[in-house]
Amino acid sequence: MMDSVISIDCLTFLLISIFVLGFGILVTRTIPLLKAFNIPAAVTGGLLGCGLVSYINLCTSWHLRFDLSLRNQLLLIFFSTIGLAARFKQLQEGGKTLMAVIGAVILFLFLQNAVGISVACLVGCPIIYGLLGGTIAFVGGHGTAITWGTLIEQQGWTGALEFSLAAATLGLIVGGLLAGPISQHLIHRYELESIAPSIDATTDTPITIPASLDGMFGSVLLIATSLALGLGLHLLTLHWGMVLPQFLPVMLVGILLINLLDWGKINFNTAALSFWNDVSLQLFLVMSLMNLQILSWAHTAGPLLILLGAQTLCAGLFAYFVVFWAAGRDYDASVICAGFTGMVLGAMPVGMANMTTLTHRYGPSPKALLVIPILGACCMDIANAVVIQLFLLLSP
């Protein structure tokens, strides 16, 4: 029987992803184990969707192929909202915690690449694959994996893009599954509690955002401006010979934009911005997980899984024994560990999803929700770009 390739356009894929996310929310709320380990609903739904797609591709004559163009745009929207949430005046509020976590993160960038290179040498892979399975794929996520994977493949390393995307996608899964148990163990072991007032405790009505053009348009305009100027800046950097992920200039423009608005004392609806952040994040995760091309990774499955295991162990131990202590050994530090673990294995979207899931159960953590986005917006990706370039210069 001849196989039939069924191409799913971006709009249909979006509709499917919305239903899959809704199913993931239902399953996560229903199964106690998923709630107990604080697994994000997007990860639950995405993995279930991935299983169904893999079954169809393997056991039927149909092969589903998704148009990922909208998923990639959702990633840009998400990082624009991260940039628009990073205010310079809030850096003082993070204070010592922010500086300590920044120091720990920079140390971890070198450690993660060193682990990647060591495992690559151990399993007989080229060193460049160790970098692809280091901060390029895990800290950088899909945006950085696509950028560097494409560039390295153009230089003659066949399969580099596929390998980096596989590592980035598996990082989404592990980052979403590992962070909850680590932070939960820290919370229970040290009997940590949130000291921030709960929103639900101070009001009897649900929190809503204005569902109107006036309520939403300010945030939509800011996101659109960040995208337009950021993508234009990305084209300029390419013209100048600088290789940067697309989302980085978009995020930097968002940072500049929001701080200019603060300087001019211009306010806008932050709840609406948070809505777009959450929507783009959850749908991006679902789409990425559903598009796992498990069968196409068969020839690299061994080295990839060994690499993933080593990076997972490294990230988990570093979060537990270094980040938690550097961040202050309190409830906020445990939530920061969840954000850190997701961020260094599956990029910023996973870290934010981990923290959101954790704070919904154990209580608010304003410091963590301030430190991790600022870390991602002002430090992580910029430092990662520098570290990647340094390792590439040192590699034979």
Steps between C-alpha positions, in 0.01 A plus 500: 500500500637837400548752779297820481655821629236725654613860534334691783499876432588747772139602578381141533803421714410794725144373544623148576750638752230697681293184545809302606587768758146488634521122529837534676345738754218251563736202538739688730213604725358146504809284561637552854855396407532777242372755749728362770810551285383838365520399132394789271177432311668591170758225556229245585288587197797531268637158592159336457468669163851385410407143586194511278692653208779241537243218501339635181838536327622156608190281485300646211568597141461867597794724584410832659715804423433825683561853376710648783508858376239611754681320781817693422305827505353409839856467629576853379182631665595331824848652508360842413280476813802390705687811383199720573493368858865587574518838669834645602347653814403152619860376493547649847207297634674175400817635657748247629286206387510609137876553502561166673282311250667678207839386628372144539349501150820622335691225680245245384529609134865396500419181693221395261720540193783315674263211578375499140852486356607231749203276415555555127861387534392204715251368243720576201308798359667813361557776755265730312213268591593544865445874459173440319400283795619765744380857542410532130205261530420487871546857622439657160195292413355468153590852386872457569493135385357600163747786457817309585382162371434649157833686497702194607319278249587748224864456600479131412380332821211292366216453748607785728163677479307180565723415797472846659121511454467151646703602805303823543166319477602225743620777731147641499372169631765441766500863612125482546509169688808549721450846648178433693631205705827681583328816625231301680764299685675821605172651621411192708851431630557853629130567580491806280196723461410799289501825694336700221127568533285273286287675244222251553496574872434870453214483253185296448481568129715346225776710352411608145650721237303743283363298208476803275705680239590773747606243759717298264622736233778666700671168564440377146655821366806460723546138392462594133752783537750271671459243222530751218805683636661180632470314170636806320795506741553128436530565127758772572707268720498237224618765255781587740601133521373440856318171561227548761176312566197687365343538841798675660467840322121478543546459874760777521267741320226406747730583793589837352138577416354429843768700677447795268130485584581491872731799456217688327254390773278327244298211643328210327307188599753253637231232551438496126874462437509209746211339309693505171808371680309202638312420179809510278699297755247220544421462131869506406571215741206293373599551135864417568421179685243384246758542225753265662641299209591200713540257210744725314739501796560125498858521369601756765280370782787341697736802517205738538352315796838466672557871450151582627551283809830669583359850451191416705710372790729802478211751496311331782800480732606856419151635572472309827847561642604833343207711380279435803778609738608792285141627481452508876372154607141624543170442322591747225825310448312172452281662232809651338641145483194394300549789261873435473459126433246558226702784354831313471342184358209631297553879472302785656146382407540180701646684799208741510247216466668315788487801730140581411390144577691500829372837623141405418535216751729632772443874486635810327868574457537856366879487534532185290262630236714815488848344511456226238347721224760771559770234498369369169442841350817680612760231550438140399478522123766769470741305723417180314581662165841608636574159653403319179731721295781441751464122486483506120825697489666249733367196313724339238 
